[in-house]
Amino acid sequence: MSKYFRFFMLMTSFFPLWISILFTNFISIFYKKSDTIITEIISVLIILIIIIVSIFNILKINKLEKFKSLENIQIEEVTLEKTITVEYLLSYVLPLFAFDFTLWFDCVKFLIYFFCIGYLSIKNANVYSNIFLEILGYKIYRCKGKMYSKKEKEIYIISKENLLFEKDTTLNVLELNNPFYIYKR
């Protein structure tokens, strides 16, 4: 998985925050509440560009007709992960609402904090916690099964298909980053 894809996944995982910042800045611009209106205009433009580019690139997942370098996994146990995105939103996104995005110095403090989260997320490929993928209809499944090494392994599979009925079957999955895989029929 490329670092660009990880970056786009990071940006779309903060979708609620970007919408809130846009809303706050639009209100500030509309009511001229700030003396530094240029801060709001710059942040609105940057956020809109990043959101549009990220959405465009994430939507390419839906258009994949054929995965390259597929791996087989013999599924033995499947459970649906129901809380992983909510935990992510509460842990990483909600604290960022504390910043006042109409003030340039709060924007700088936010960027410092966000770059730290971004660096760690991209480095460790935290692609599983993405609200945008959930909006697109993908679900996250925790699966136990045997892969090419014939050793039992626990992985997370991101899929639009319901995998709860896929026990004792073999799935072809594409590795995003161990232990995260994506499945598409």
C-alpha positions in Angstrom: 0.0 0.0 0.0 1.5 3.3 -1.0 2.1 6.2 1.4 -0.2 8.3 -0.9 -3.1 5.9 -0.3 -2.4 6.0 3.4 -2.5 9.8 3.3 -5.8 9.8 1.5 -7.2 7.3 4.1 -6.0 9.5 6.9 -7.7 12.6 5.4 -11.0 10.8 4.8 -10.9 9.4 8.3 -11.1 12.9 9.7 -14.2 13.7 7.5 -16.4 15.0 10.4 -13.6 17.3 11.5 -13.1 18.8 8.1 -16.8 19.4 7.7 -16.9 21.1 11.1 -14.0 23.3 10.3 -15.5 24.3 6.9 -18.8 25.1 8.7 -17.1 27.2 11.3 -15.0 29.1 8.8 -18.0 29.7 6.4 -19.9 31.2 9.4 -17.0 33.3 10.3 -16.5 34.5 6.8 -20.3 35.1 6.3 -20.7 37.1 9.5 -17.2 38.6 9.3 -16.6 37.6 12.9 -12.8 37.6 12.5 -10.2 40.3 11.8 -8.1 37.6 10.1 -10.6 36.5 7.4 -7.6 35.4 5.3 -7.0 32.5 7.7 -10.5 31.2 7.1 -10.3 31.6 3.4 -6.9 29.8 3.2 -8.1 26.9 5.4 -11.4 26.5 3.5 -9.5 26.3 0.2 -6.9 23.9 1.5 -9.5 21.6 3.1 -11.7 21.6 0.0 -8.8 20.6 -2.2 -7.6 17.9 0.2 -11.1 16.5 0.6 -11.8 16.4 -3.1 -8.5 14.8 -4.0 -8.8 12.3 -1.1 -12.3 11.3 -2.0 -11.4 10.9 -5.6 -8.5 8.5 -4.8 -10.4 6.5 -2.2 -13.3 6.0 -4.6 -10.8 4.1 -6.8 -11.2 1.2 -4.3 -14.7 0.8 -5.7 -13.5 0.7 -9.3 -10.9 -2.0 -8.8 -11.9 -4.8 -11.1 -9.0 -7.0 -10.5 -6.6 -7.0 -7.5 -2.9 -7.6 -8.1 -1.0 -9.9 -5.7 -4.0 -11.5 -4.1 -3.5 -13.8 -1.1 -5.7 -16.7 -0.1 -7.1 -17.1 3.4 -9.1 -20.1 4.6 -11.6 -18.4 7.0 -12.3 -20.3 10.2 -13.9 -17.6 12.3 -15.5 -14.2 11.5 -16.8 -11.4 13.7 -18.0 -8.0 12.7 -16.0 -5.1 14.3 -18.8 -2.7 15.4 -16.9 -0.2 17.5 -13.6 0.4 15.9 -14.6 3.6 14.0 -16.4 5.1 16.9 -13.4 4.5 19.1 -11.2 6.2 16.5 -13.6 9.2 16.3 -13.7 9.6 20.1 -9.9 9.1 20.5 -8.5 11.1 17.7 -11.1 13.3 16.0 -13.1 14.7 19.0 -10.2 16.3 20.8 -9.4 18.3 17.7 -12.7 20.2 18.0 -11.0 22.1 20.9 -9.1 24.3 18.5 -10.6 27.6 17.3 -10.0 27.4 13.5 -10.7 31.1 13.0 -7.5 32.0 14.8 -4.2 31.5 13.0 -2.3 30.5 16.2 -4.8 27.8 17.0 -4.5 26.6 13.4 -0.8 26.2 13.9 -1.3 24.3 17.2 -3.8 22.1 15.4 -1.4 21.4 12.5 1.4 20.4 15.0 -1.0 17.9 16.7 -2.5 16.7 13.4 1.0 16.2 11.8 1.9 14.0 14.8 -1.3 11.9 14.4 -0.8 11.9 10.6 2.8 10.7 10.8 1.9 7.9 13.1 -1.2 6.9 11.1 0.7 6.8 7.8 3.7 5.1 9.3 1.6 2.4 11.0 -1.1 2.3 8.2 -4.1 2.9 10.3 -6.5 2.4 7.5 -9.1 0.5 9.4 -10.6 3.4 11.2 -12.2 5.3 8.3 -15.7 6.7 8.5 -15.6 7.4 4.8 -15.2 3.7 4.0 -18.2 3.0 6.2 -20.2 5.6 4.3 -19.3 3.8 1.1 -20.7 0.6 2.7 -17.5 -1.2 3.7 -17.5 -3.1 7.0 -14.5 -4.3 9.1 -14.3 -8.0 10.0 -12.0 -9.7 12.4 -11.1 -13.1 10.9 -9.1 -16.0 12.0 -7.9 -18.4 9.4 -5.0 -20.0 7.6 -3.0 -18.2 5.0 -0.2 -19.3 2.7 2.0 -20.3 5.7 -0.7 -22.6 7.0 -0.4 -21.0 10.4 -3.5 -19.7 12.0 -3.5 -15.9 11.8 -5.9 -13.2 12.9 -6.5 -10.4 10.3 -8.9 -7.6 9.7 -10.7 -7.7 6.4 -12.4 -4.6 5.0 -15.3 -5.6 2.7 -18.6 -4.5 1.3 -19.7 -8.1 1.2 -21.2 -9.7 4.4 -18.4 -12.1 5.5 -20.3 -13.5 8.5 -21.4 -16.4 6.4 -18.0 -17.1 4.9 -16.8 -19.6 7.5 -14.8 -22.5 6.2 -14.3 -20.9 2.8 -11.3 -19.4 1.0 -11.2 -15.7 0.2 -8.9 -13.9 -2.1 -7.8 -10.7 -0.3 -5.4 -7.8 -1.0 -3.1 -6.8 1.7 -3.4 -3.1 2.6 -1.0 -3.5 5.5 -0.6 -6.4 7.8 -3.0 -7.2 9.5 -5.4 -5.2 7.3 -6.7 -6.7 4.0 -9.5 -5.7 1.6 -11.9 -8.2 0.0 -13.9 -7.7 -3.2 -15.8 -10.3 -5.1 
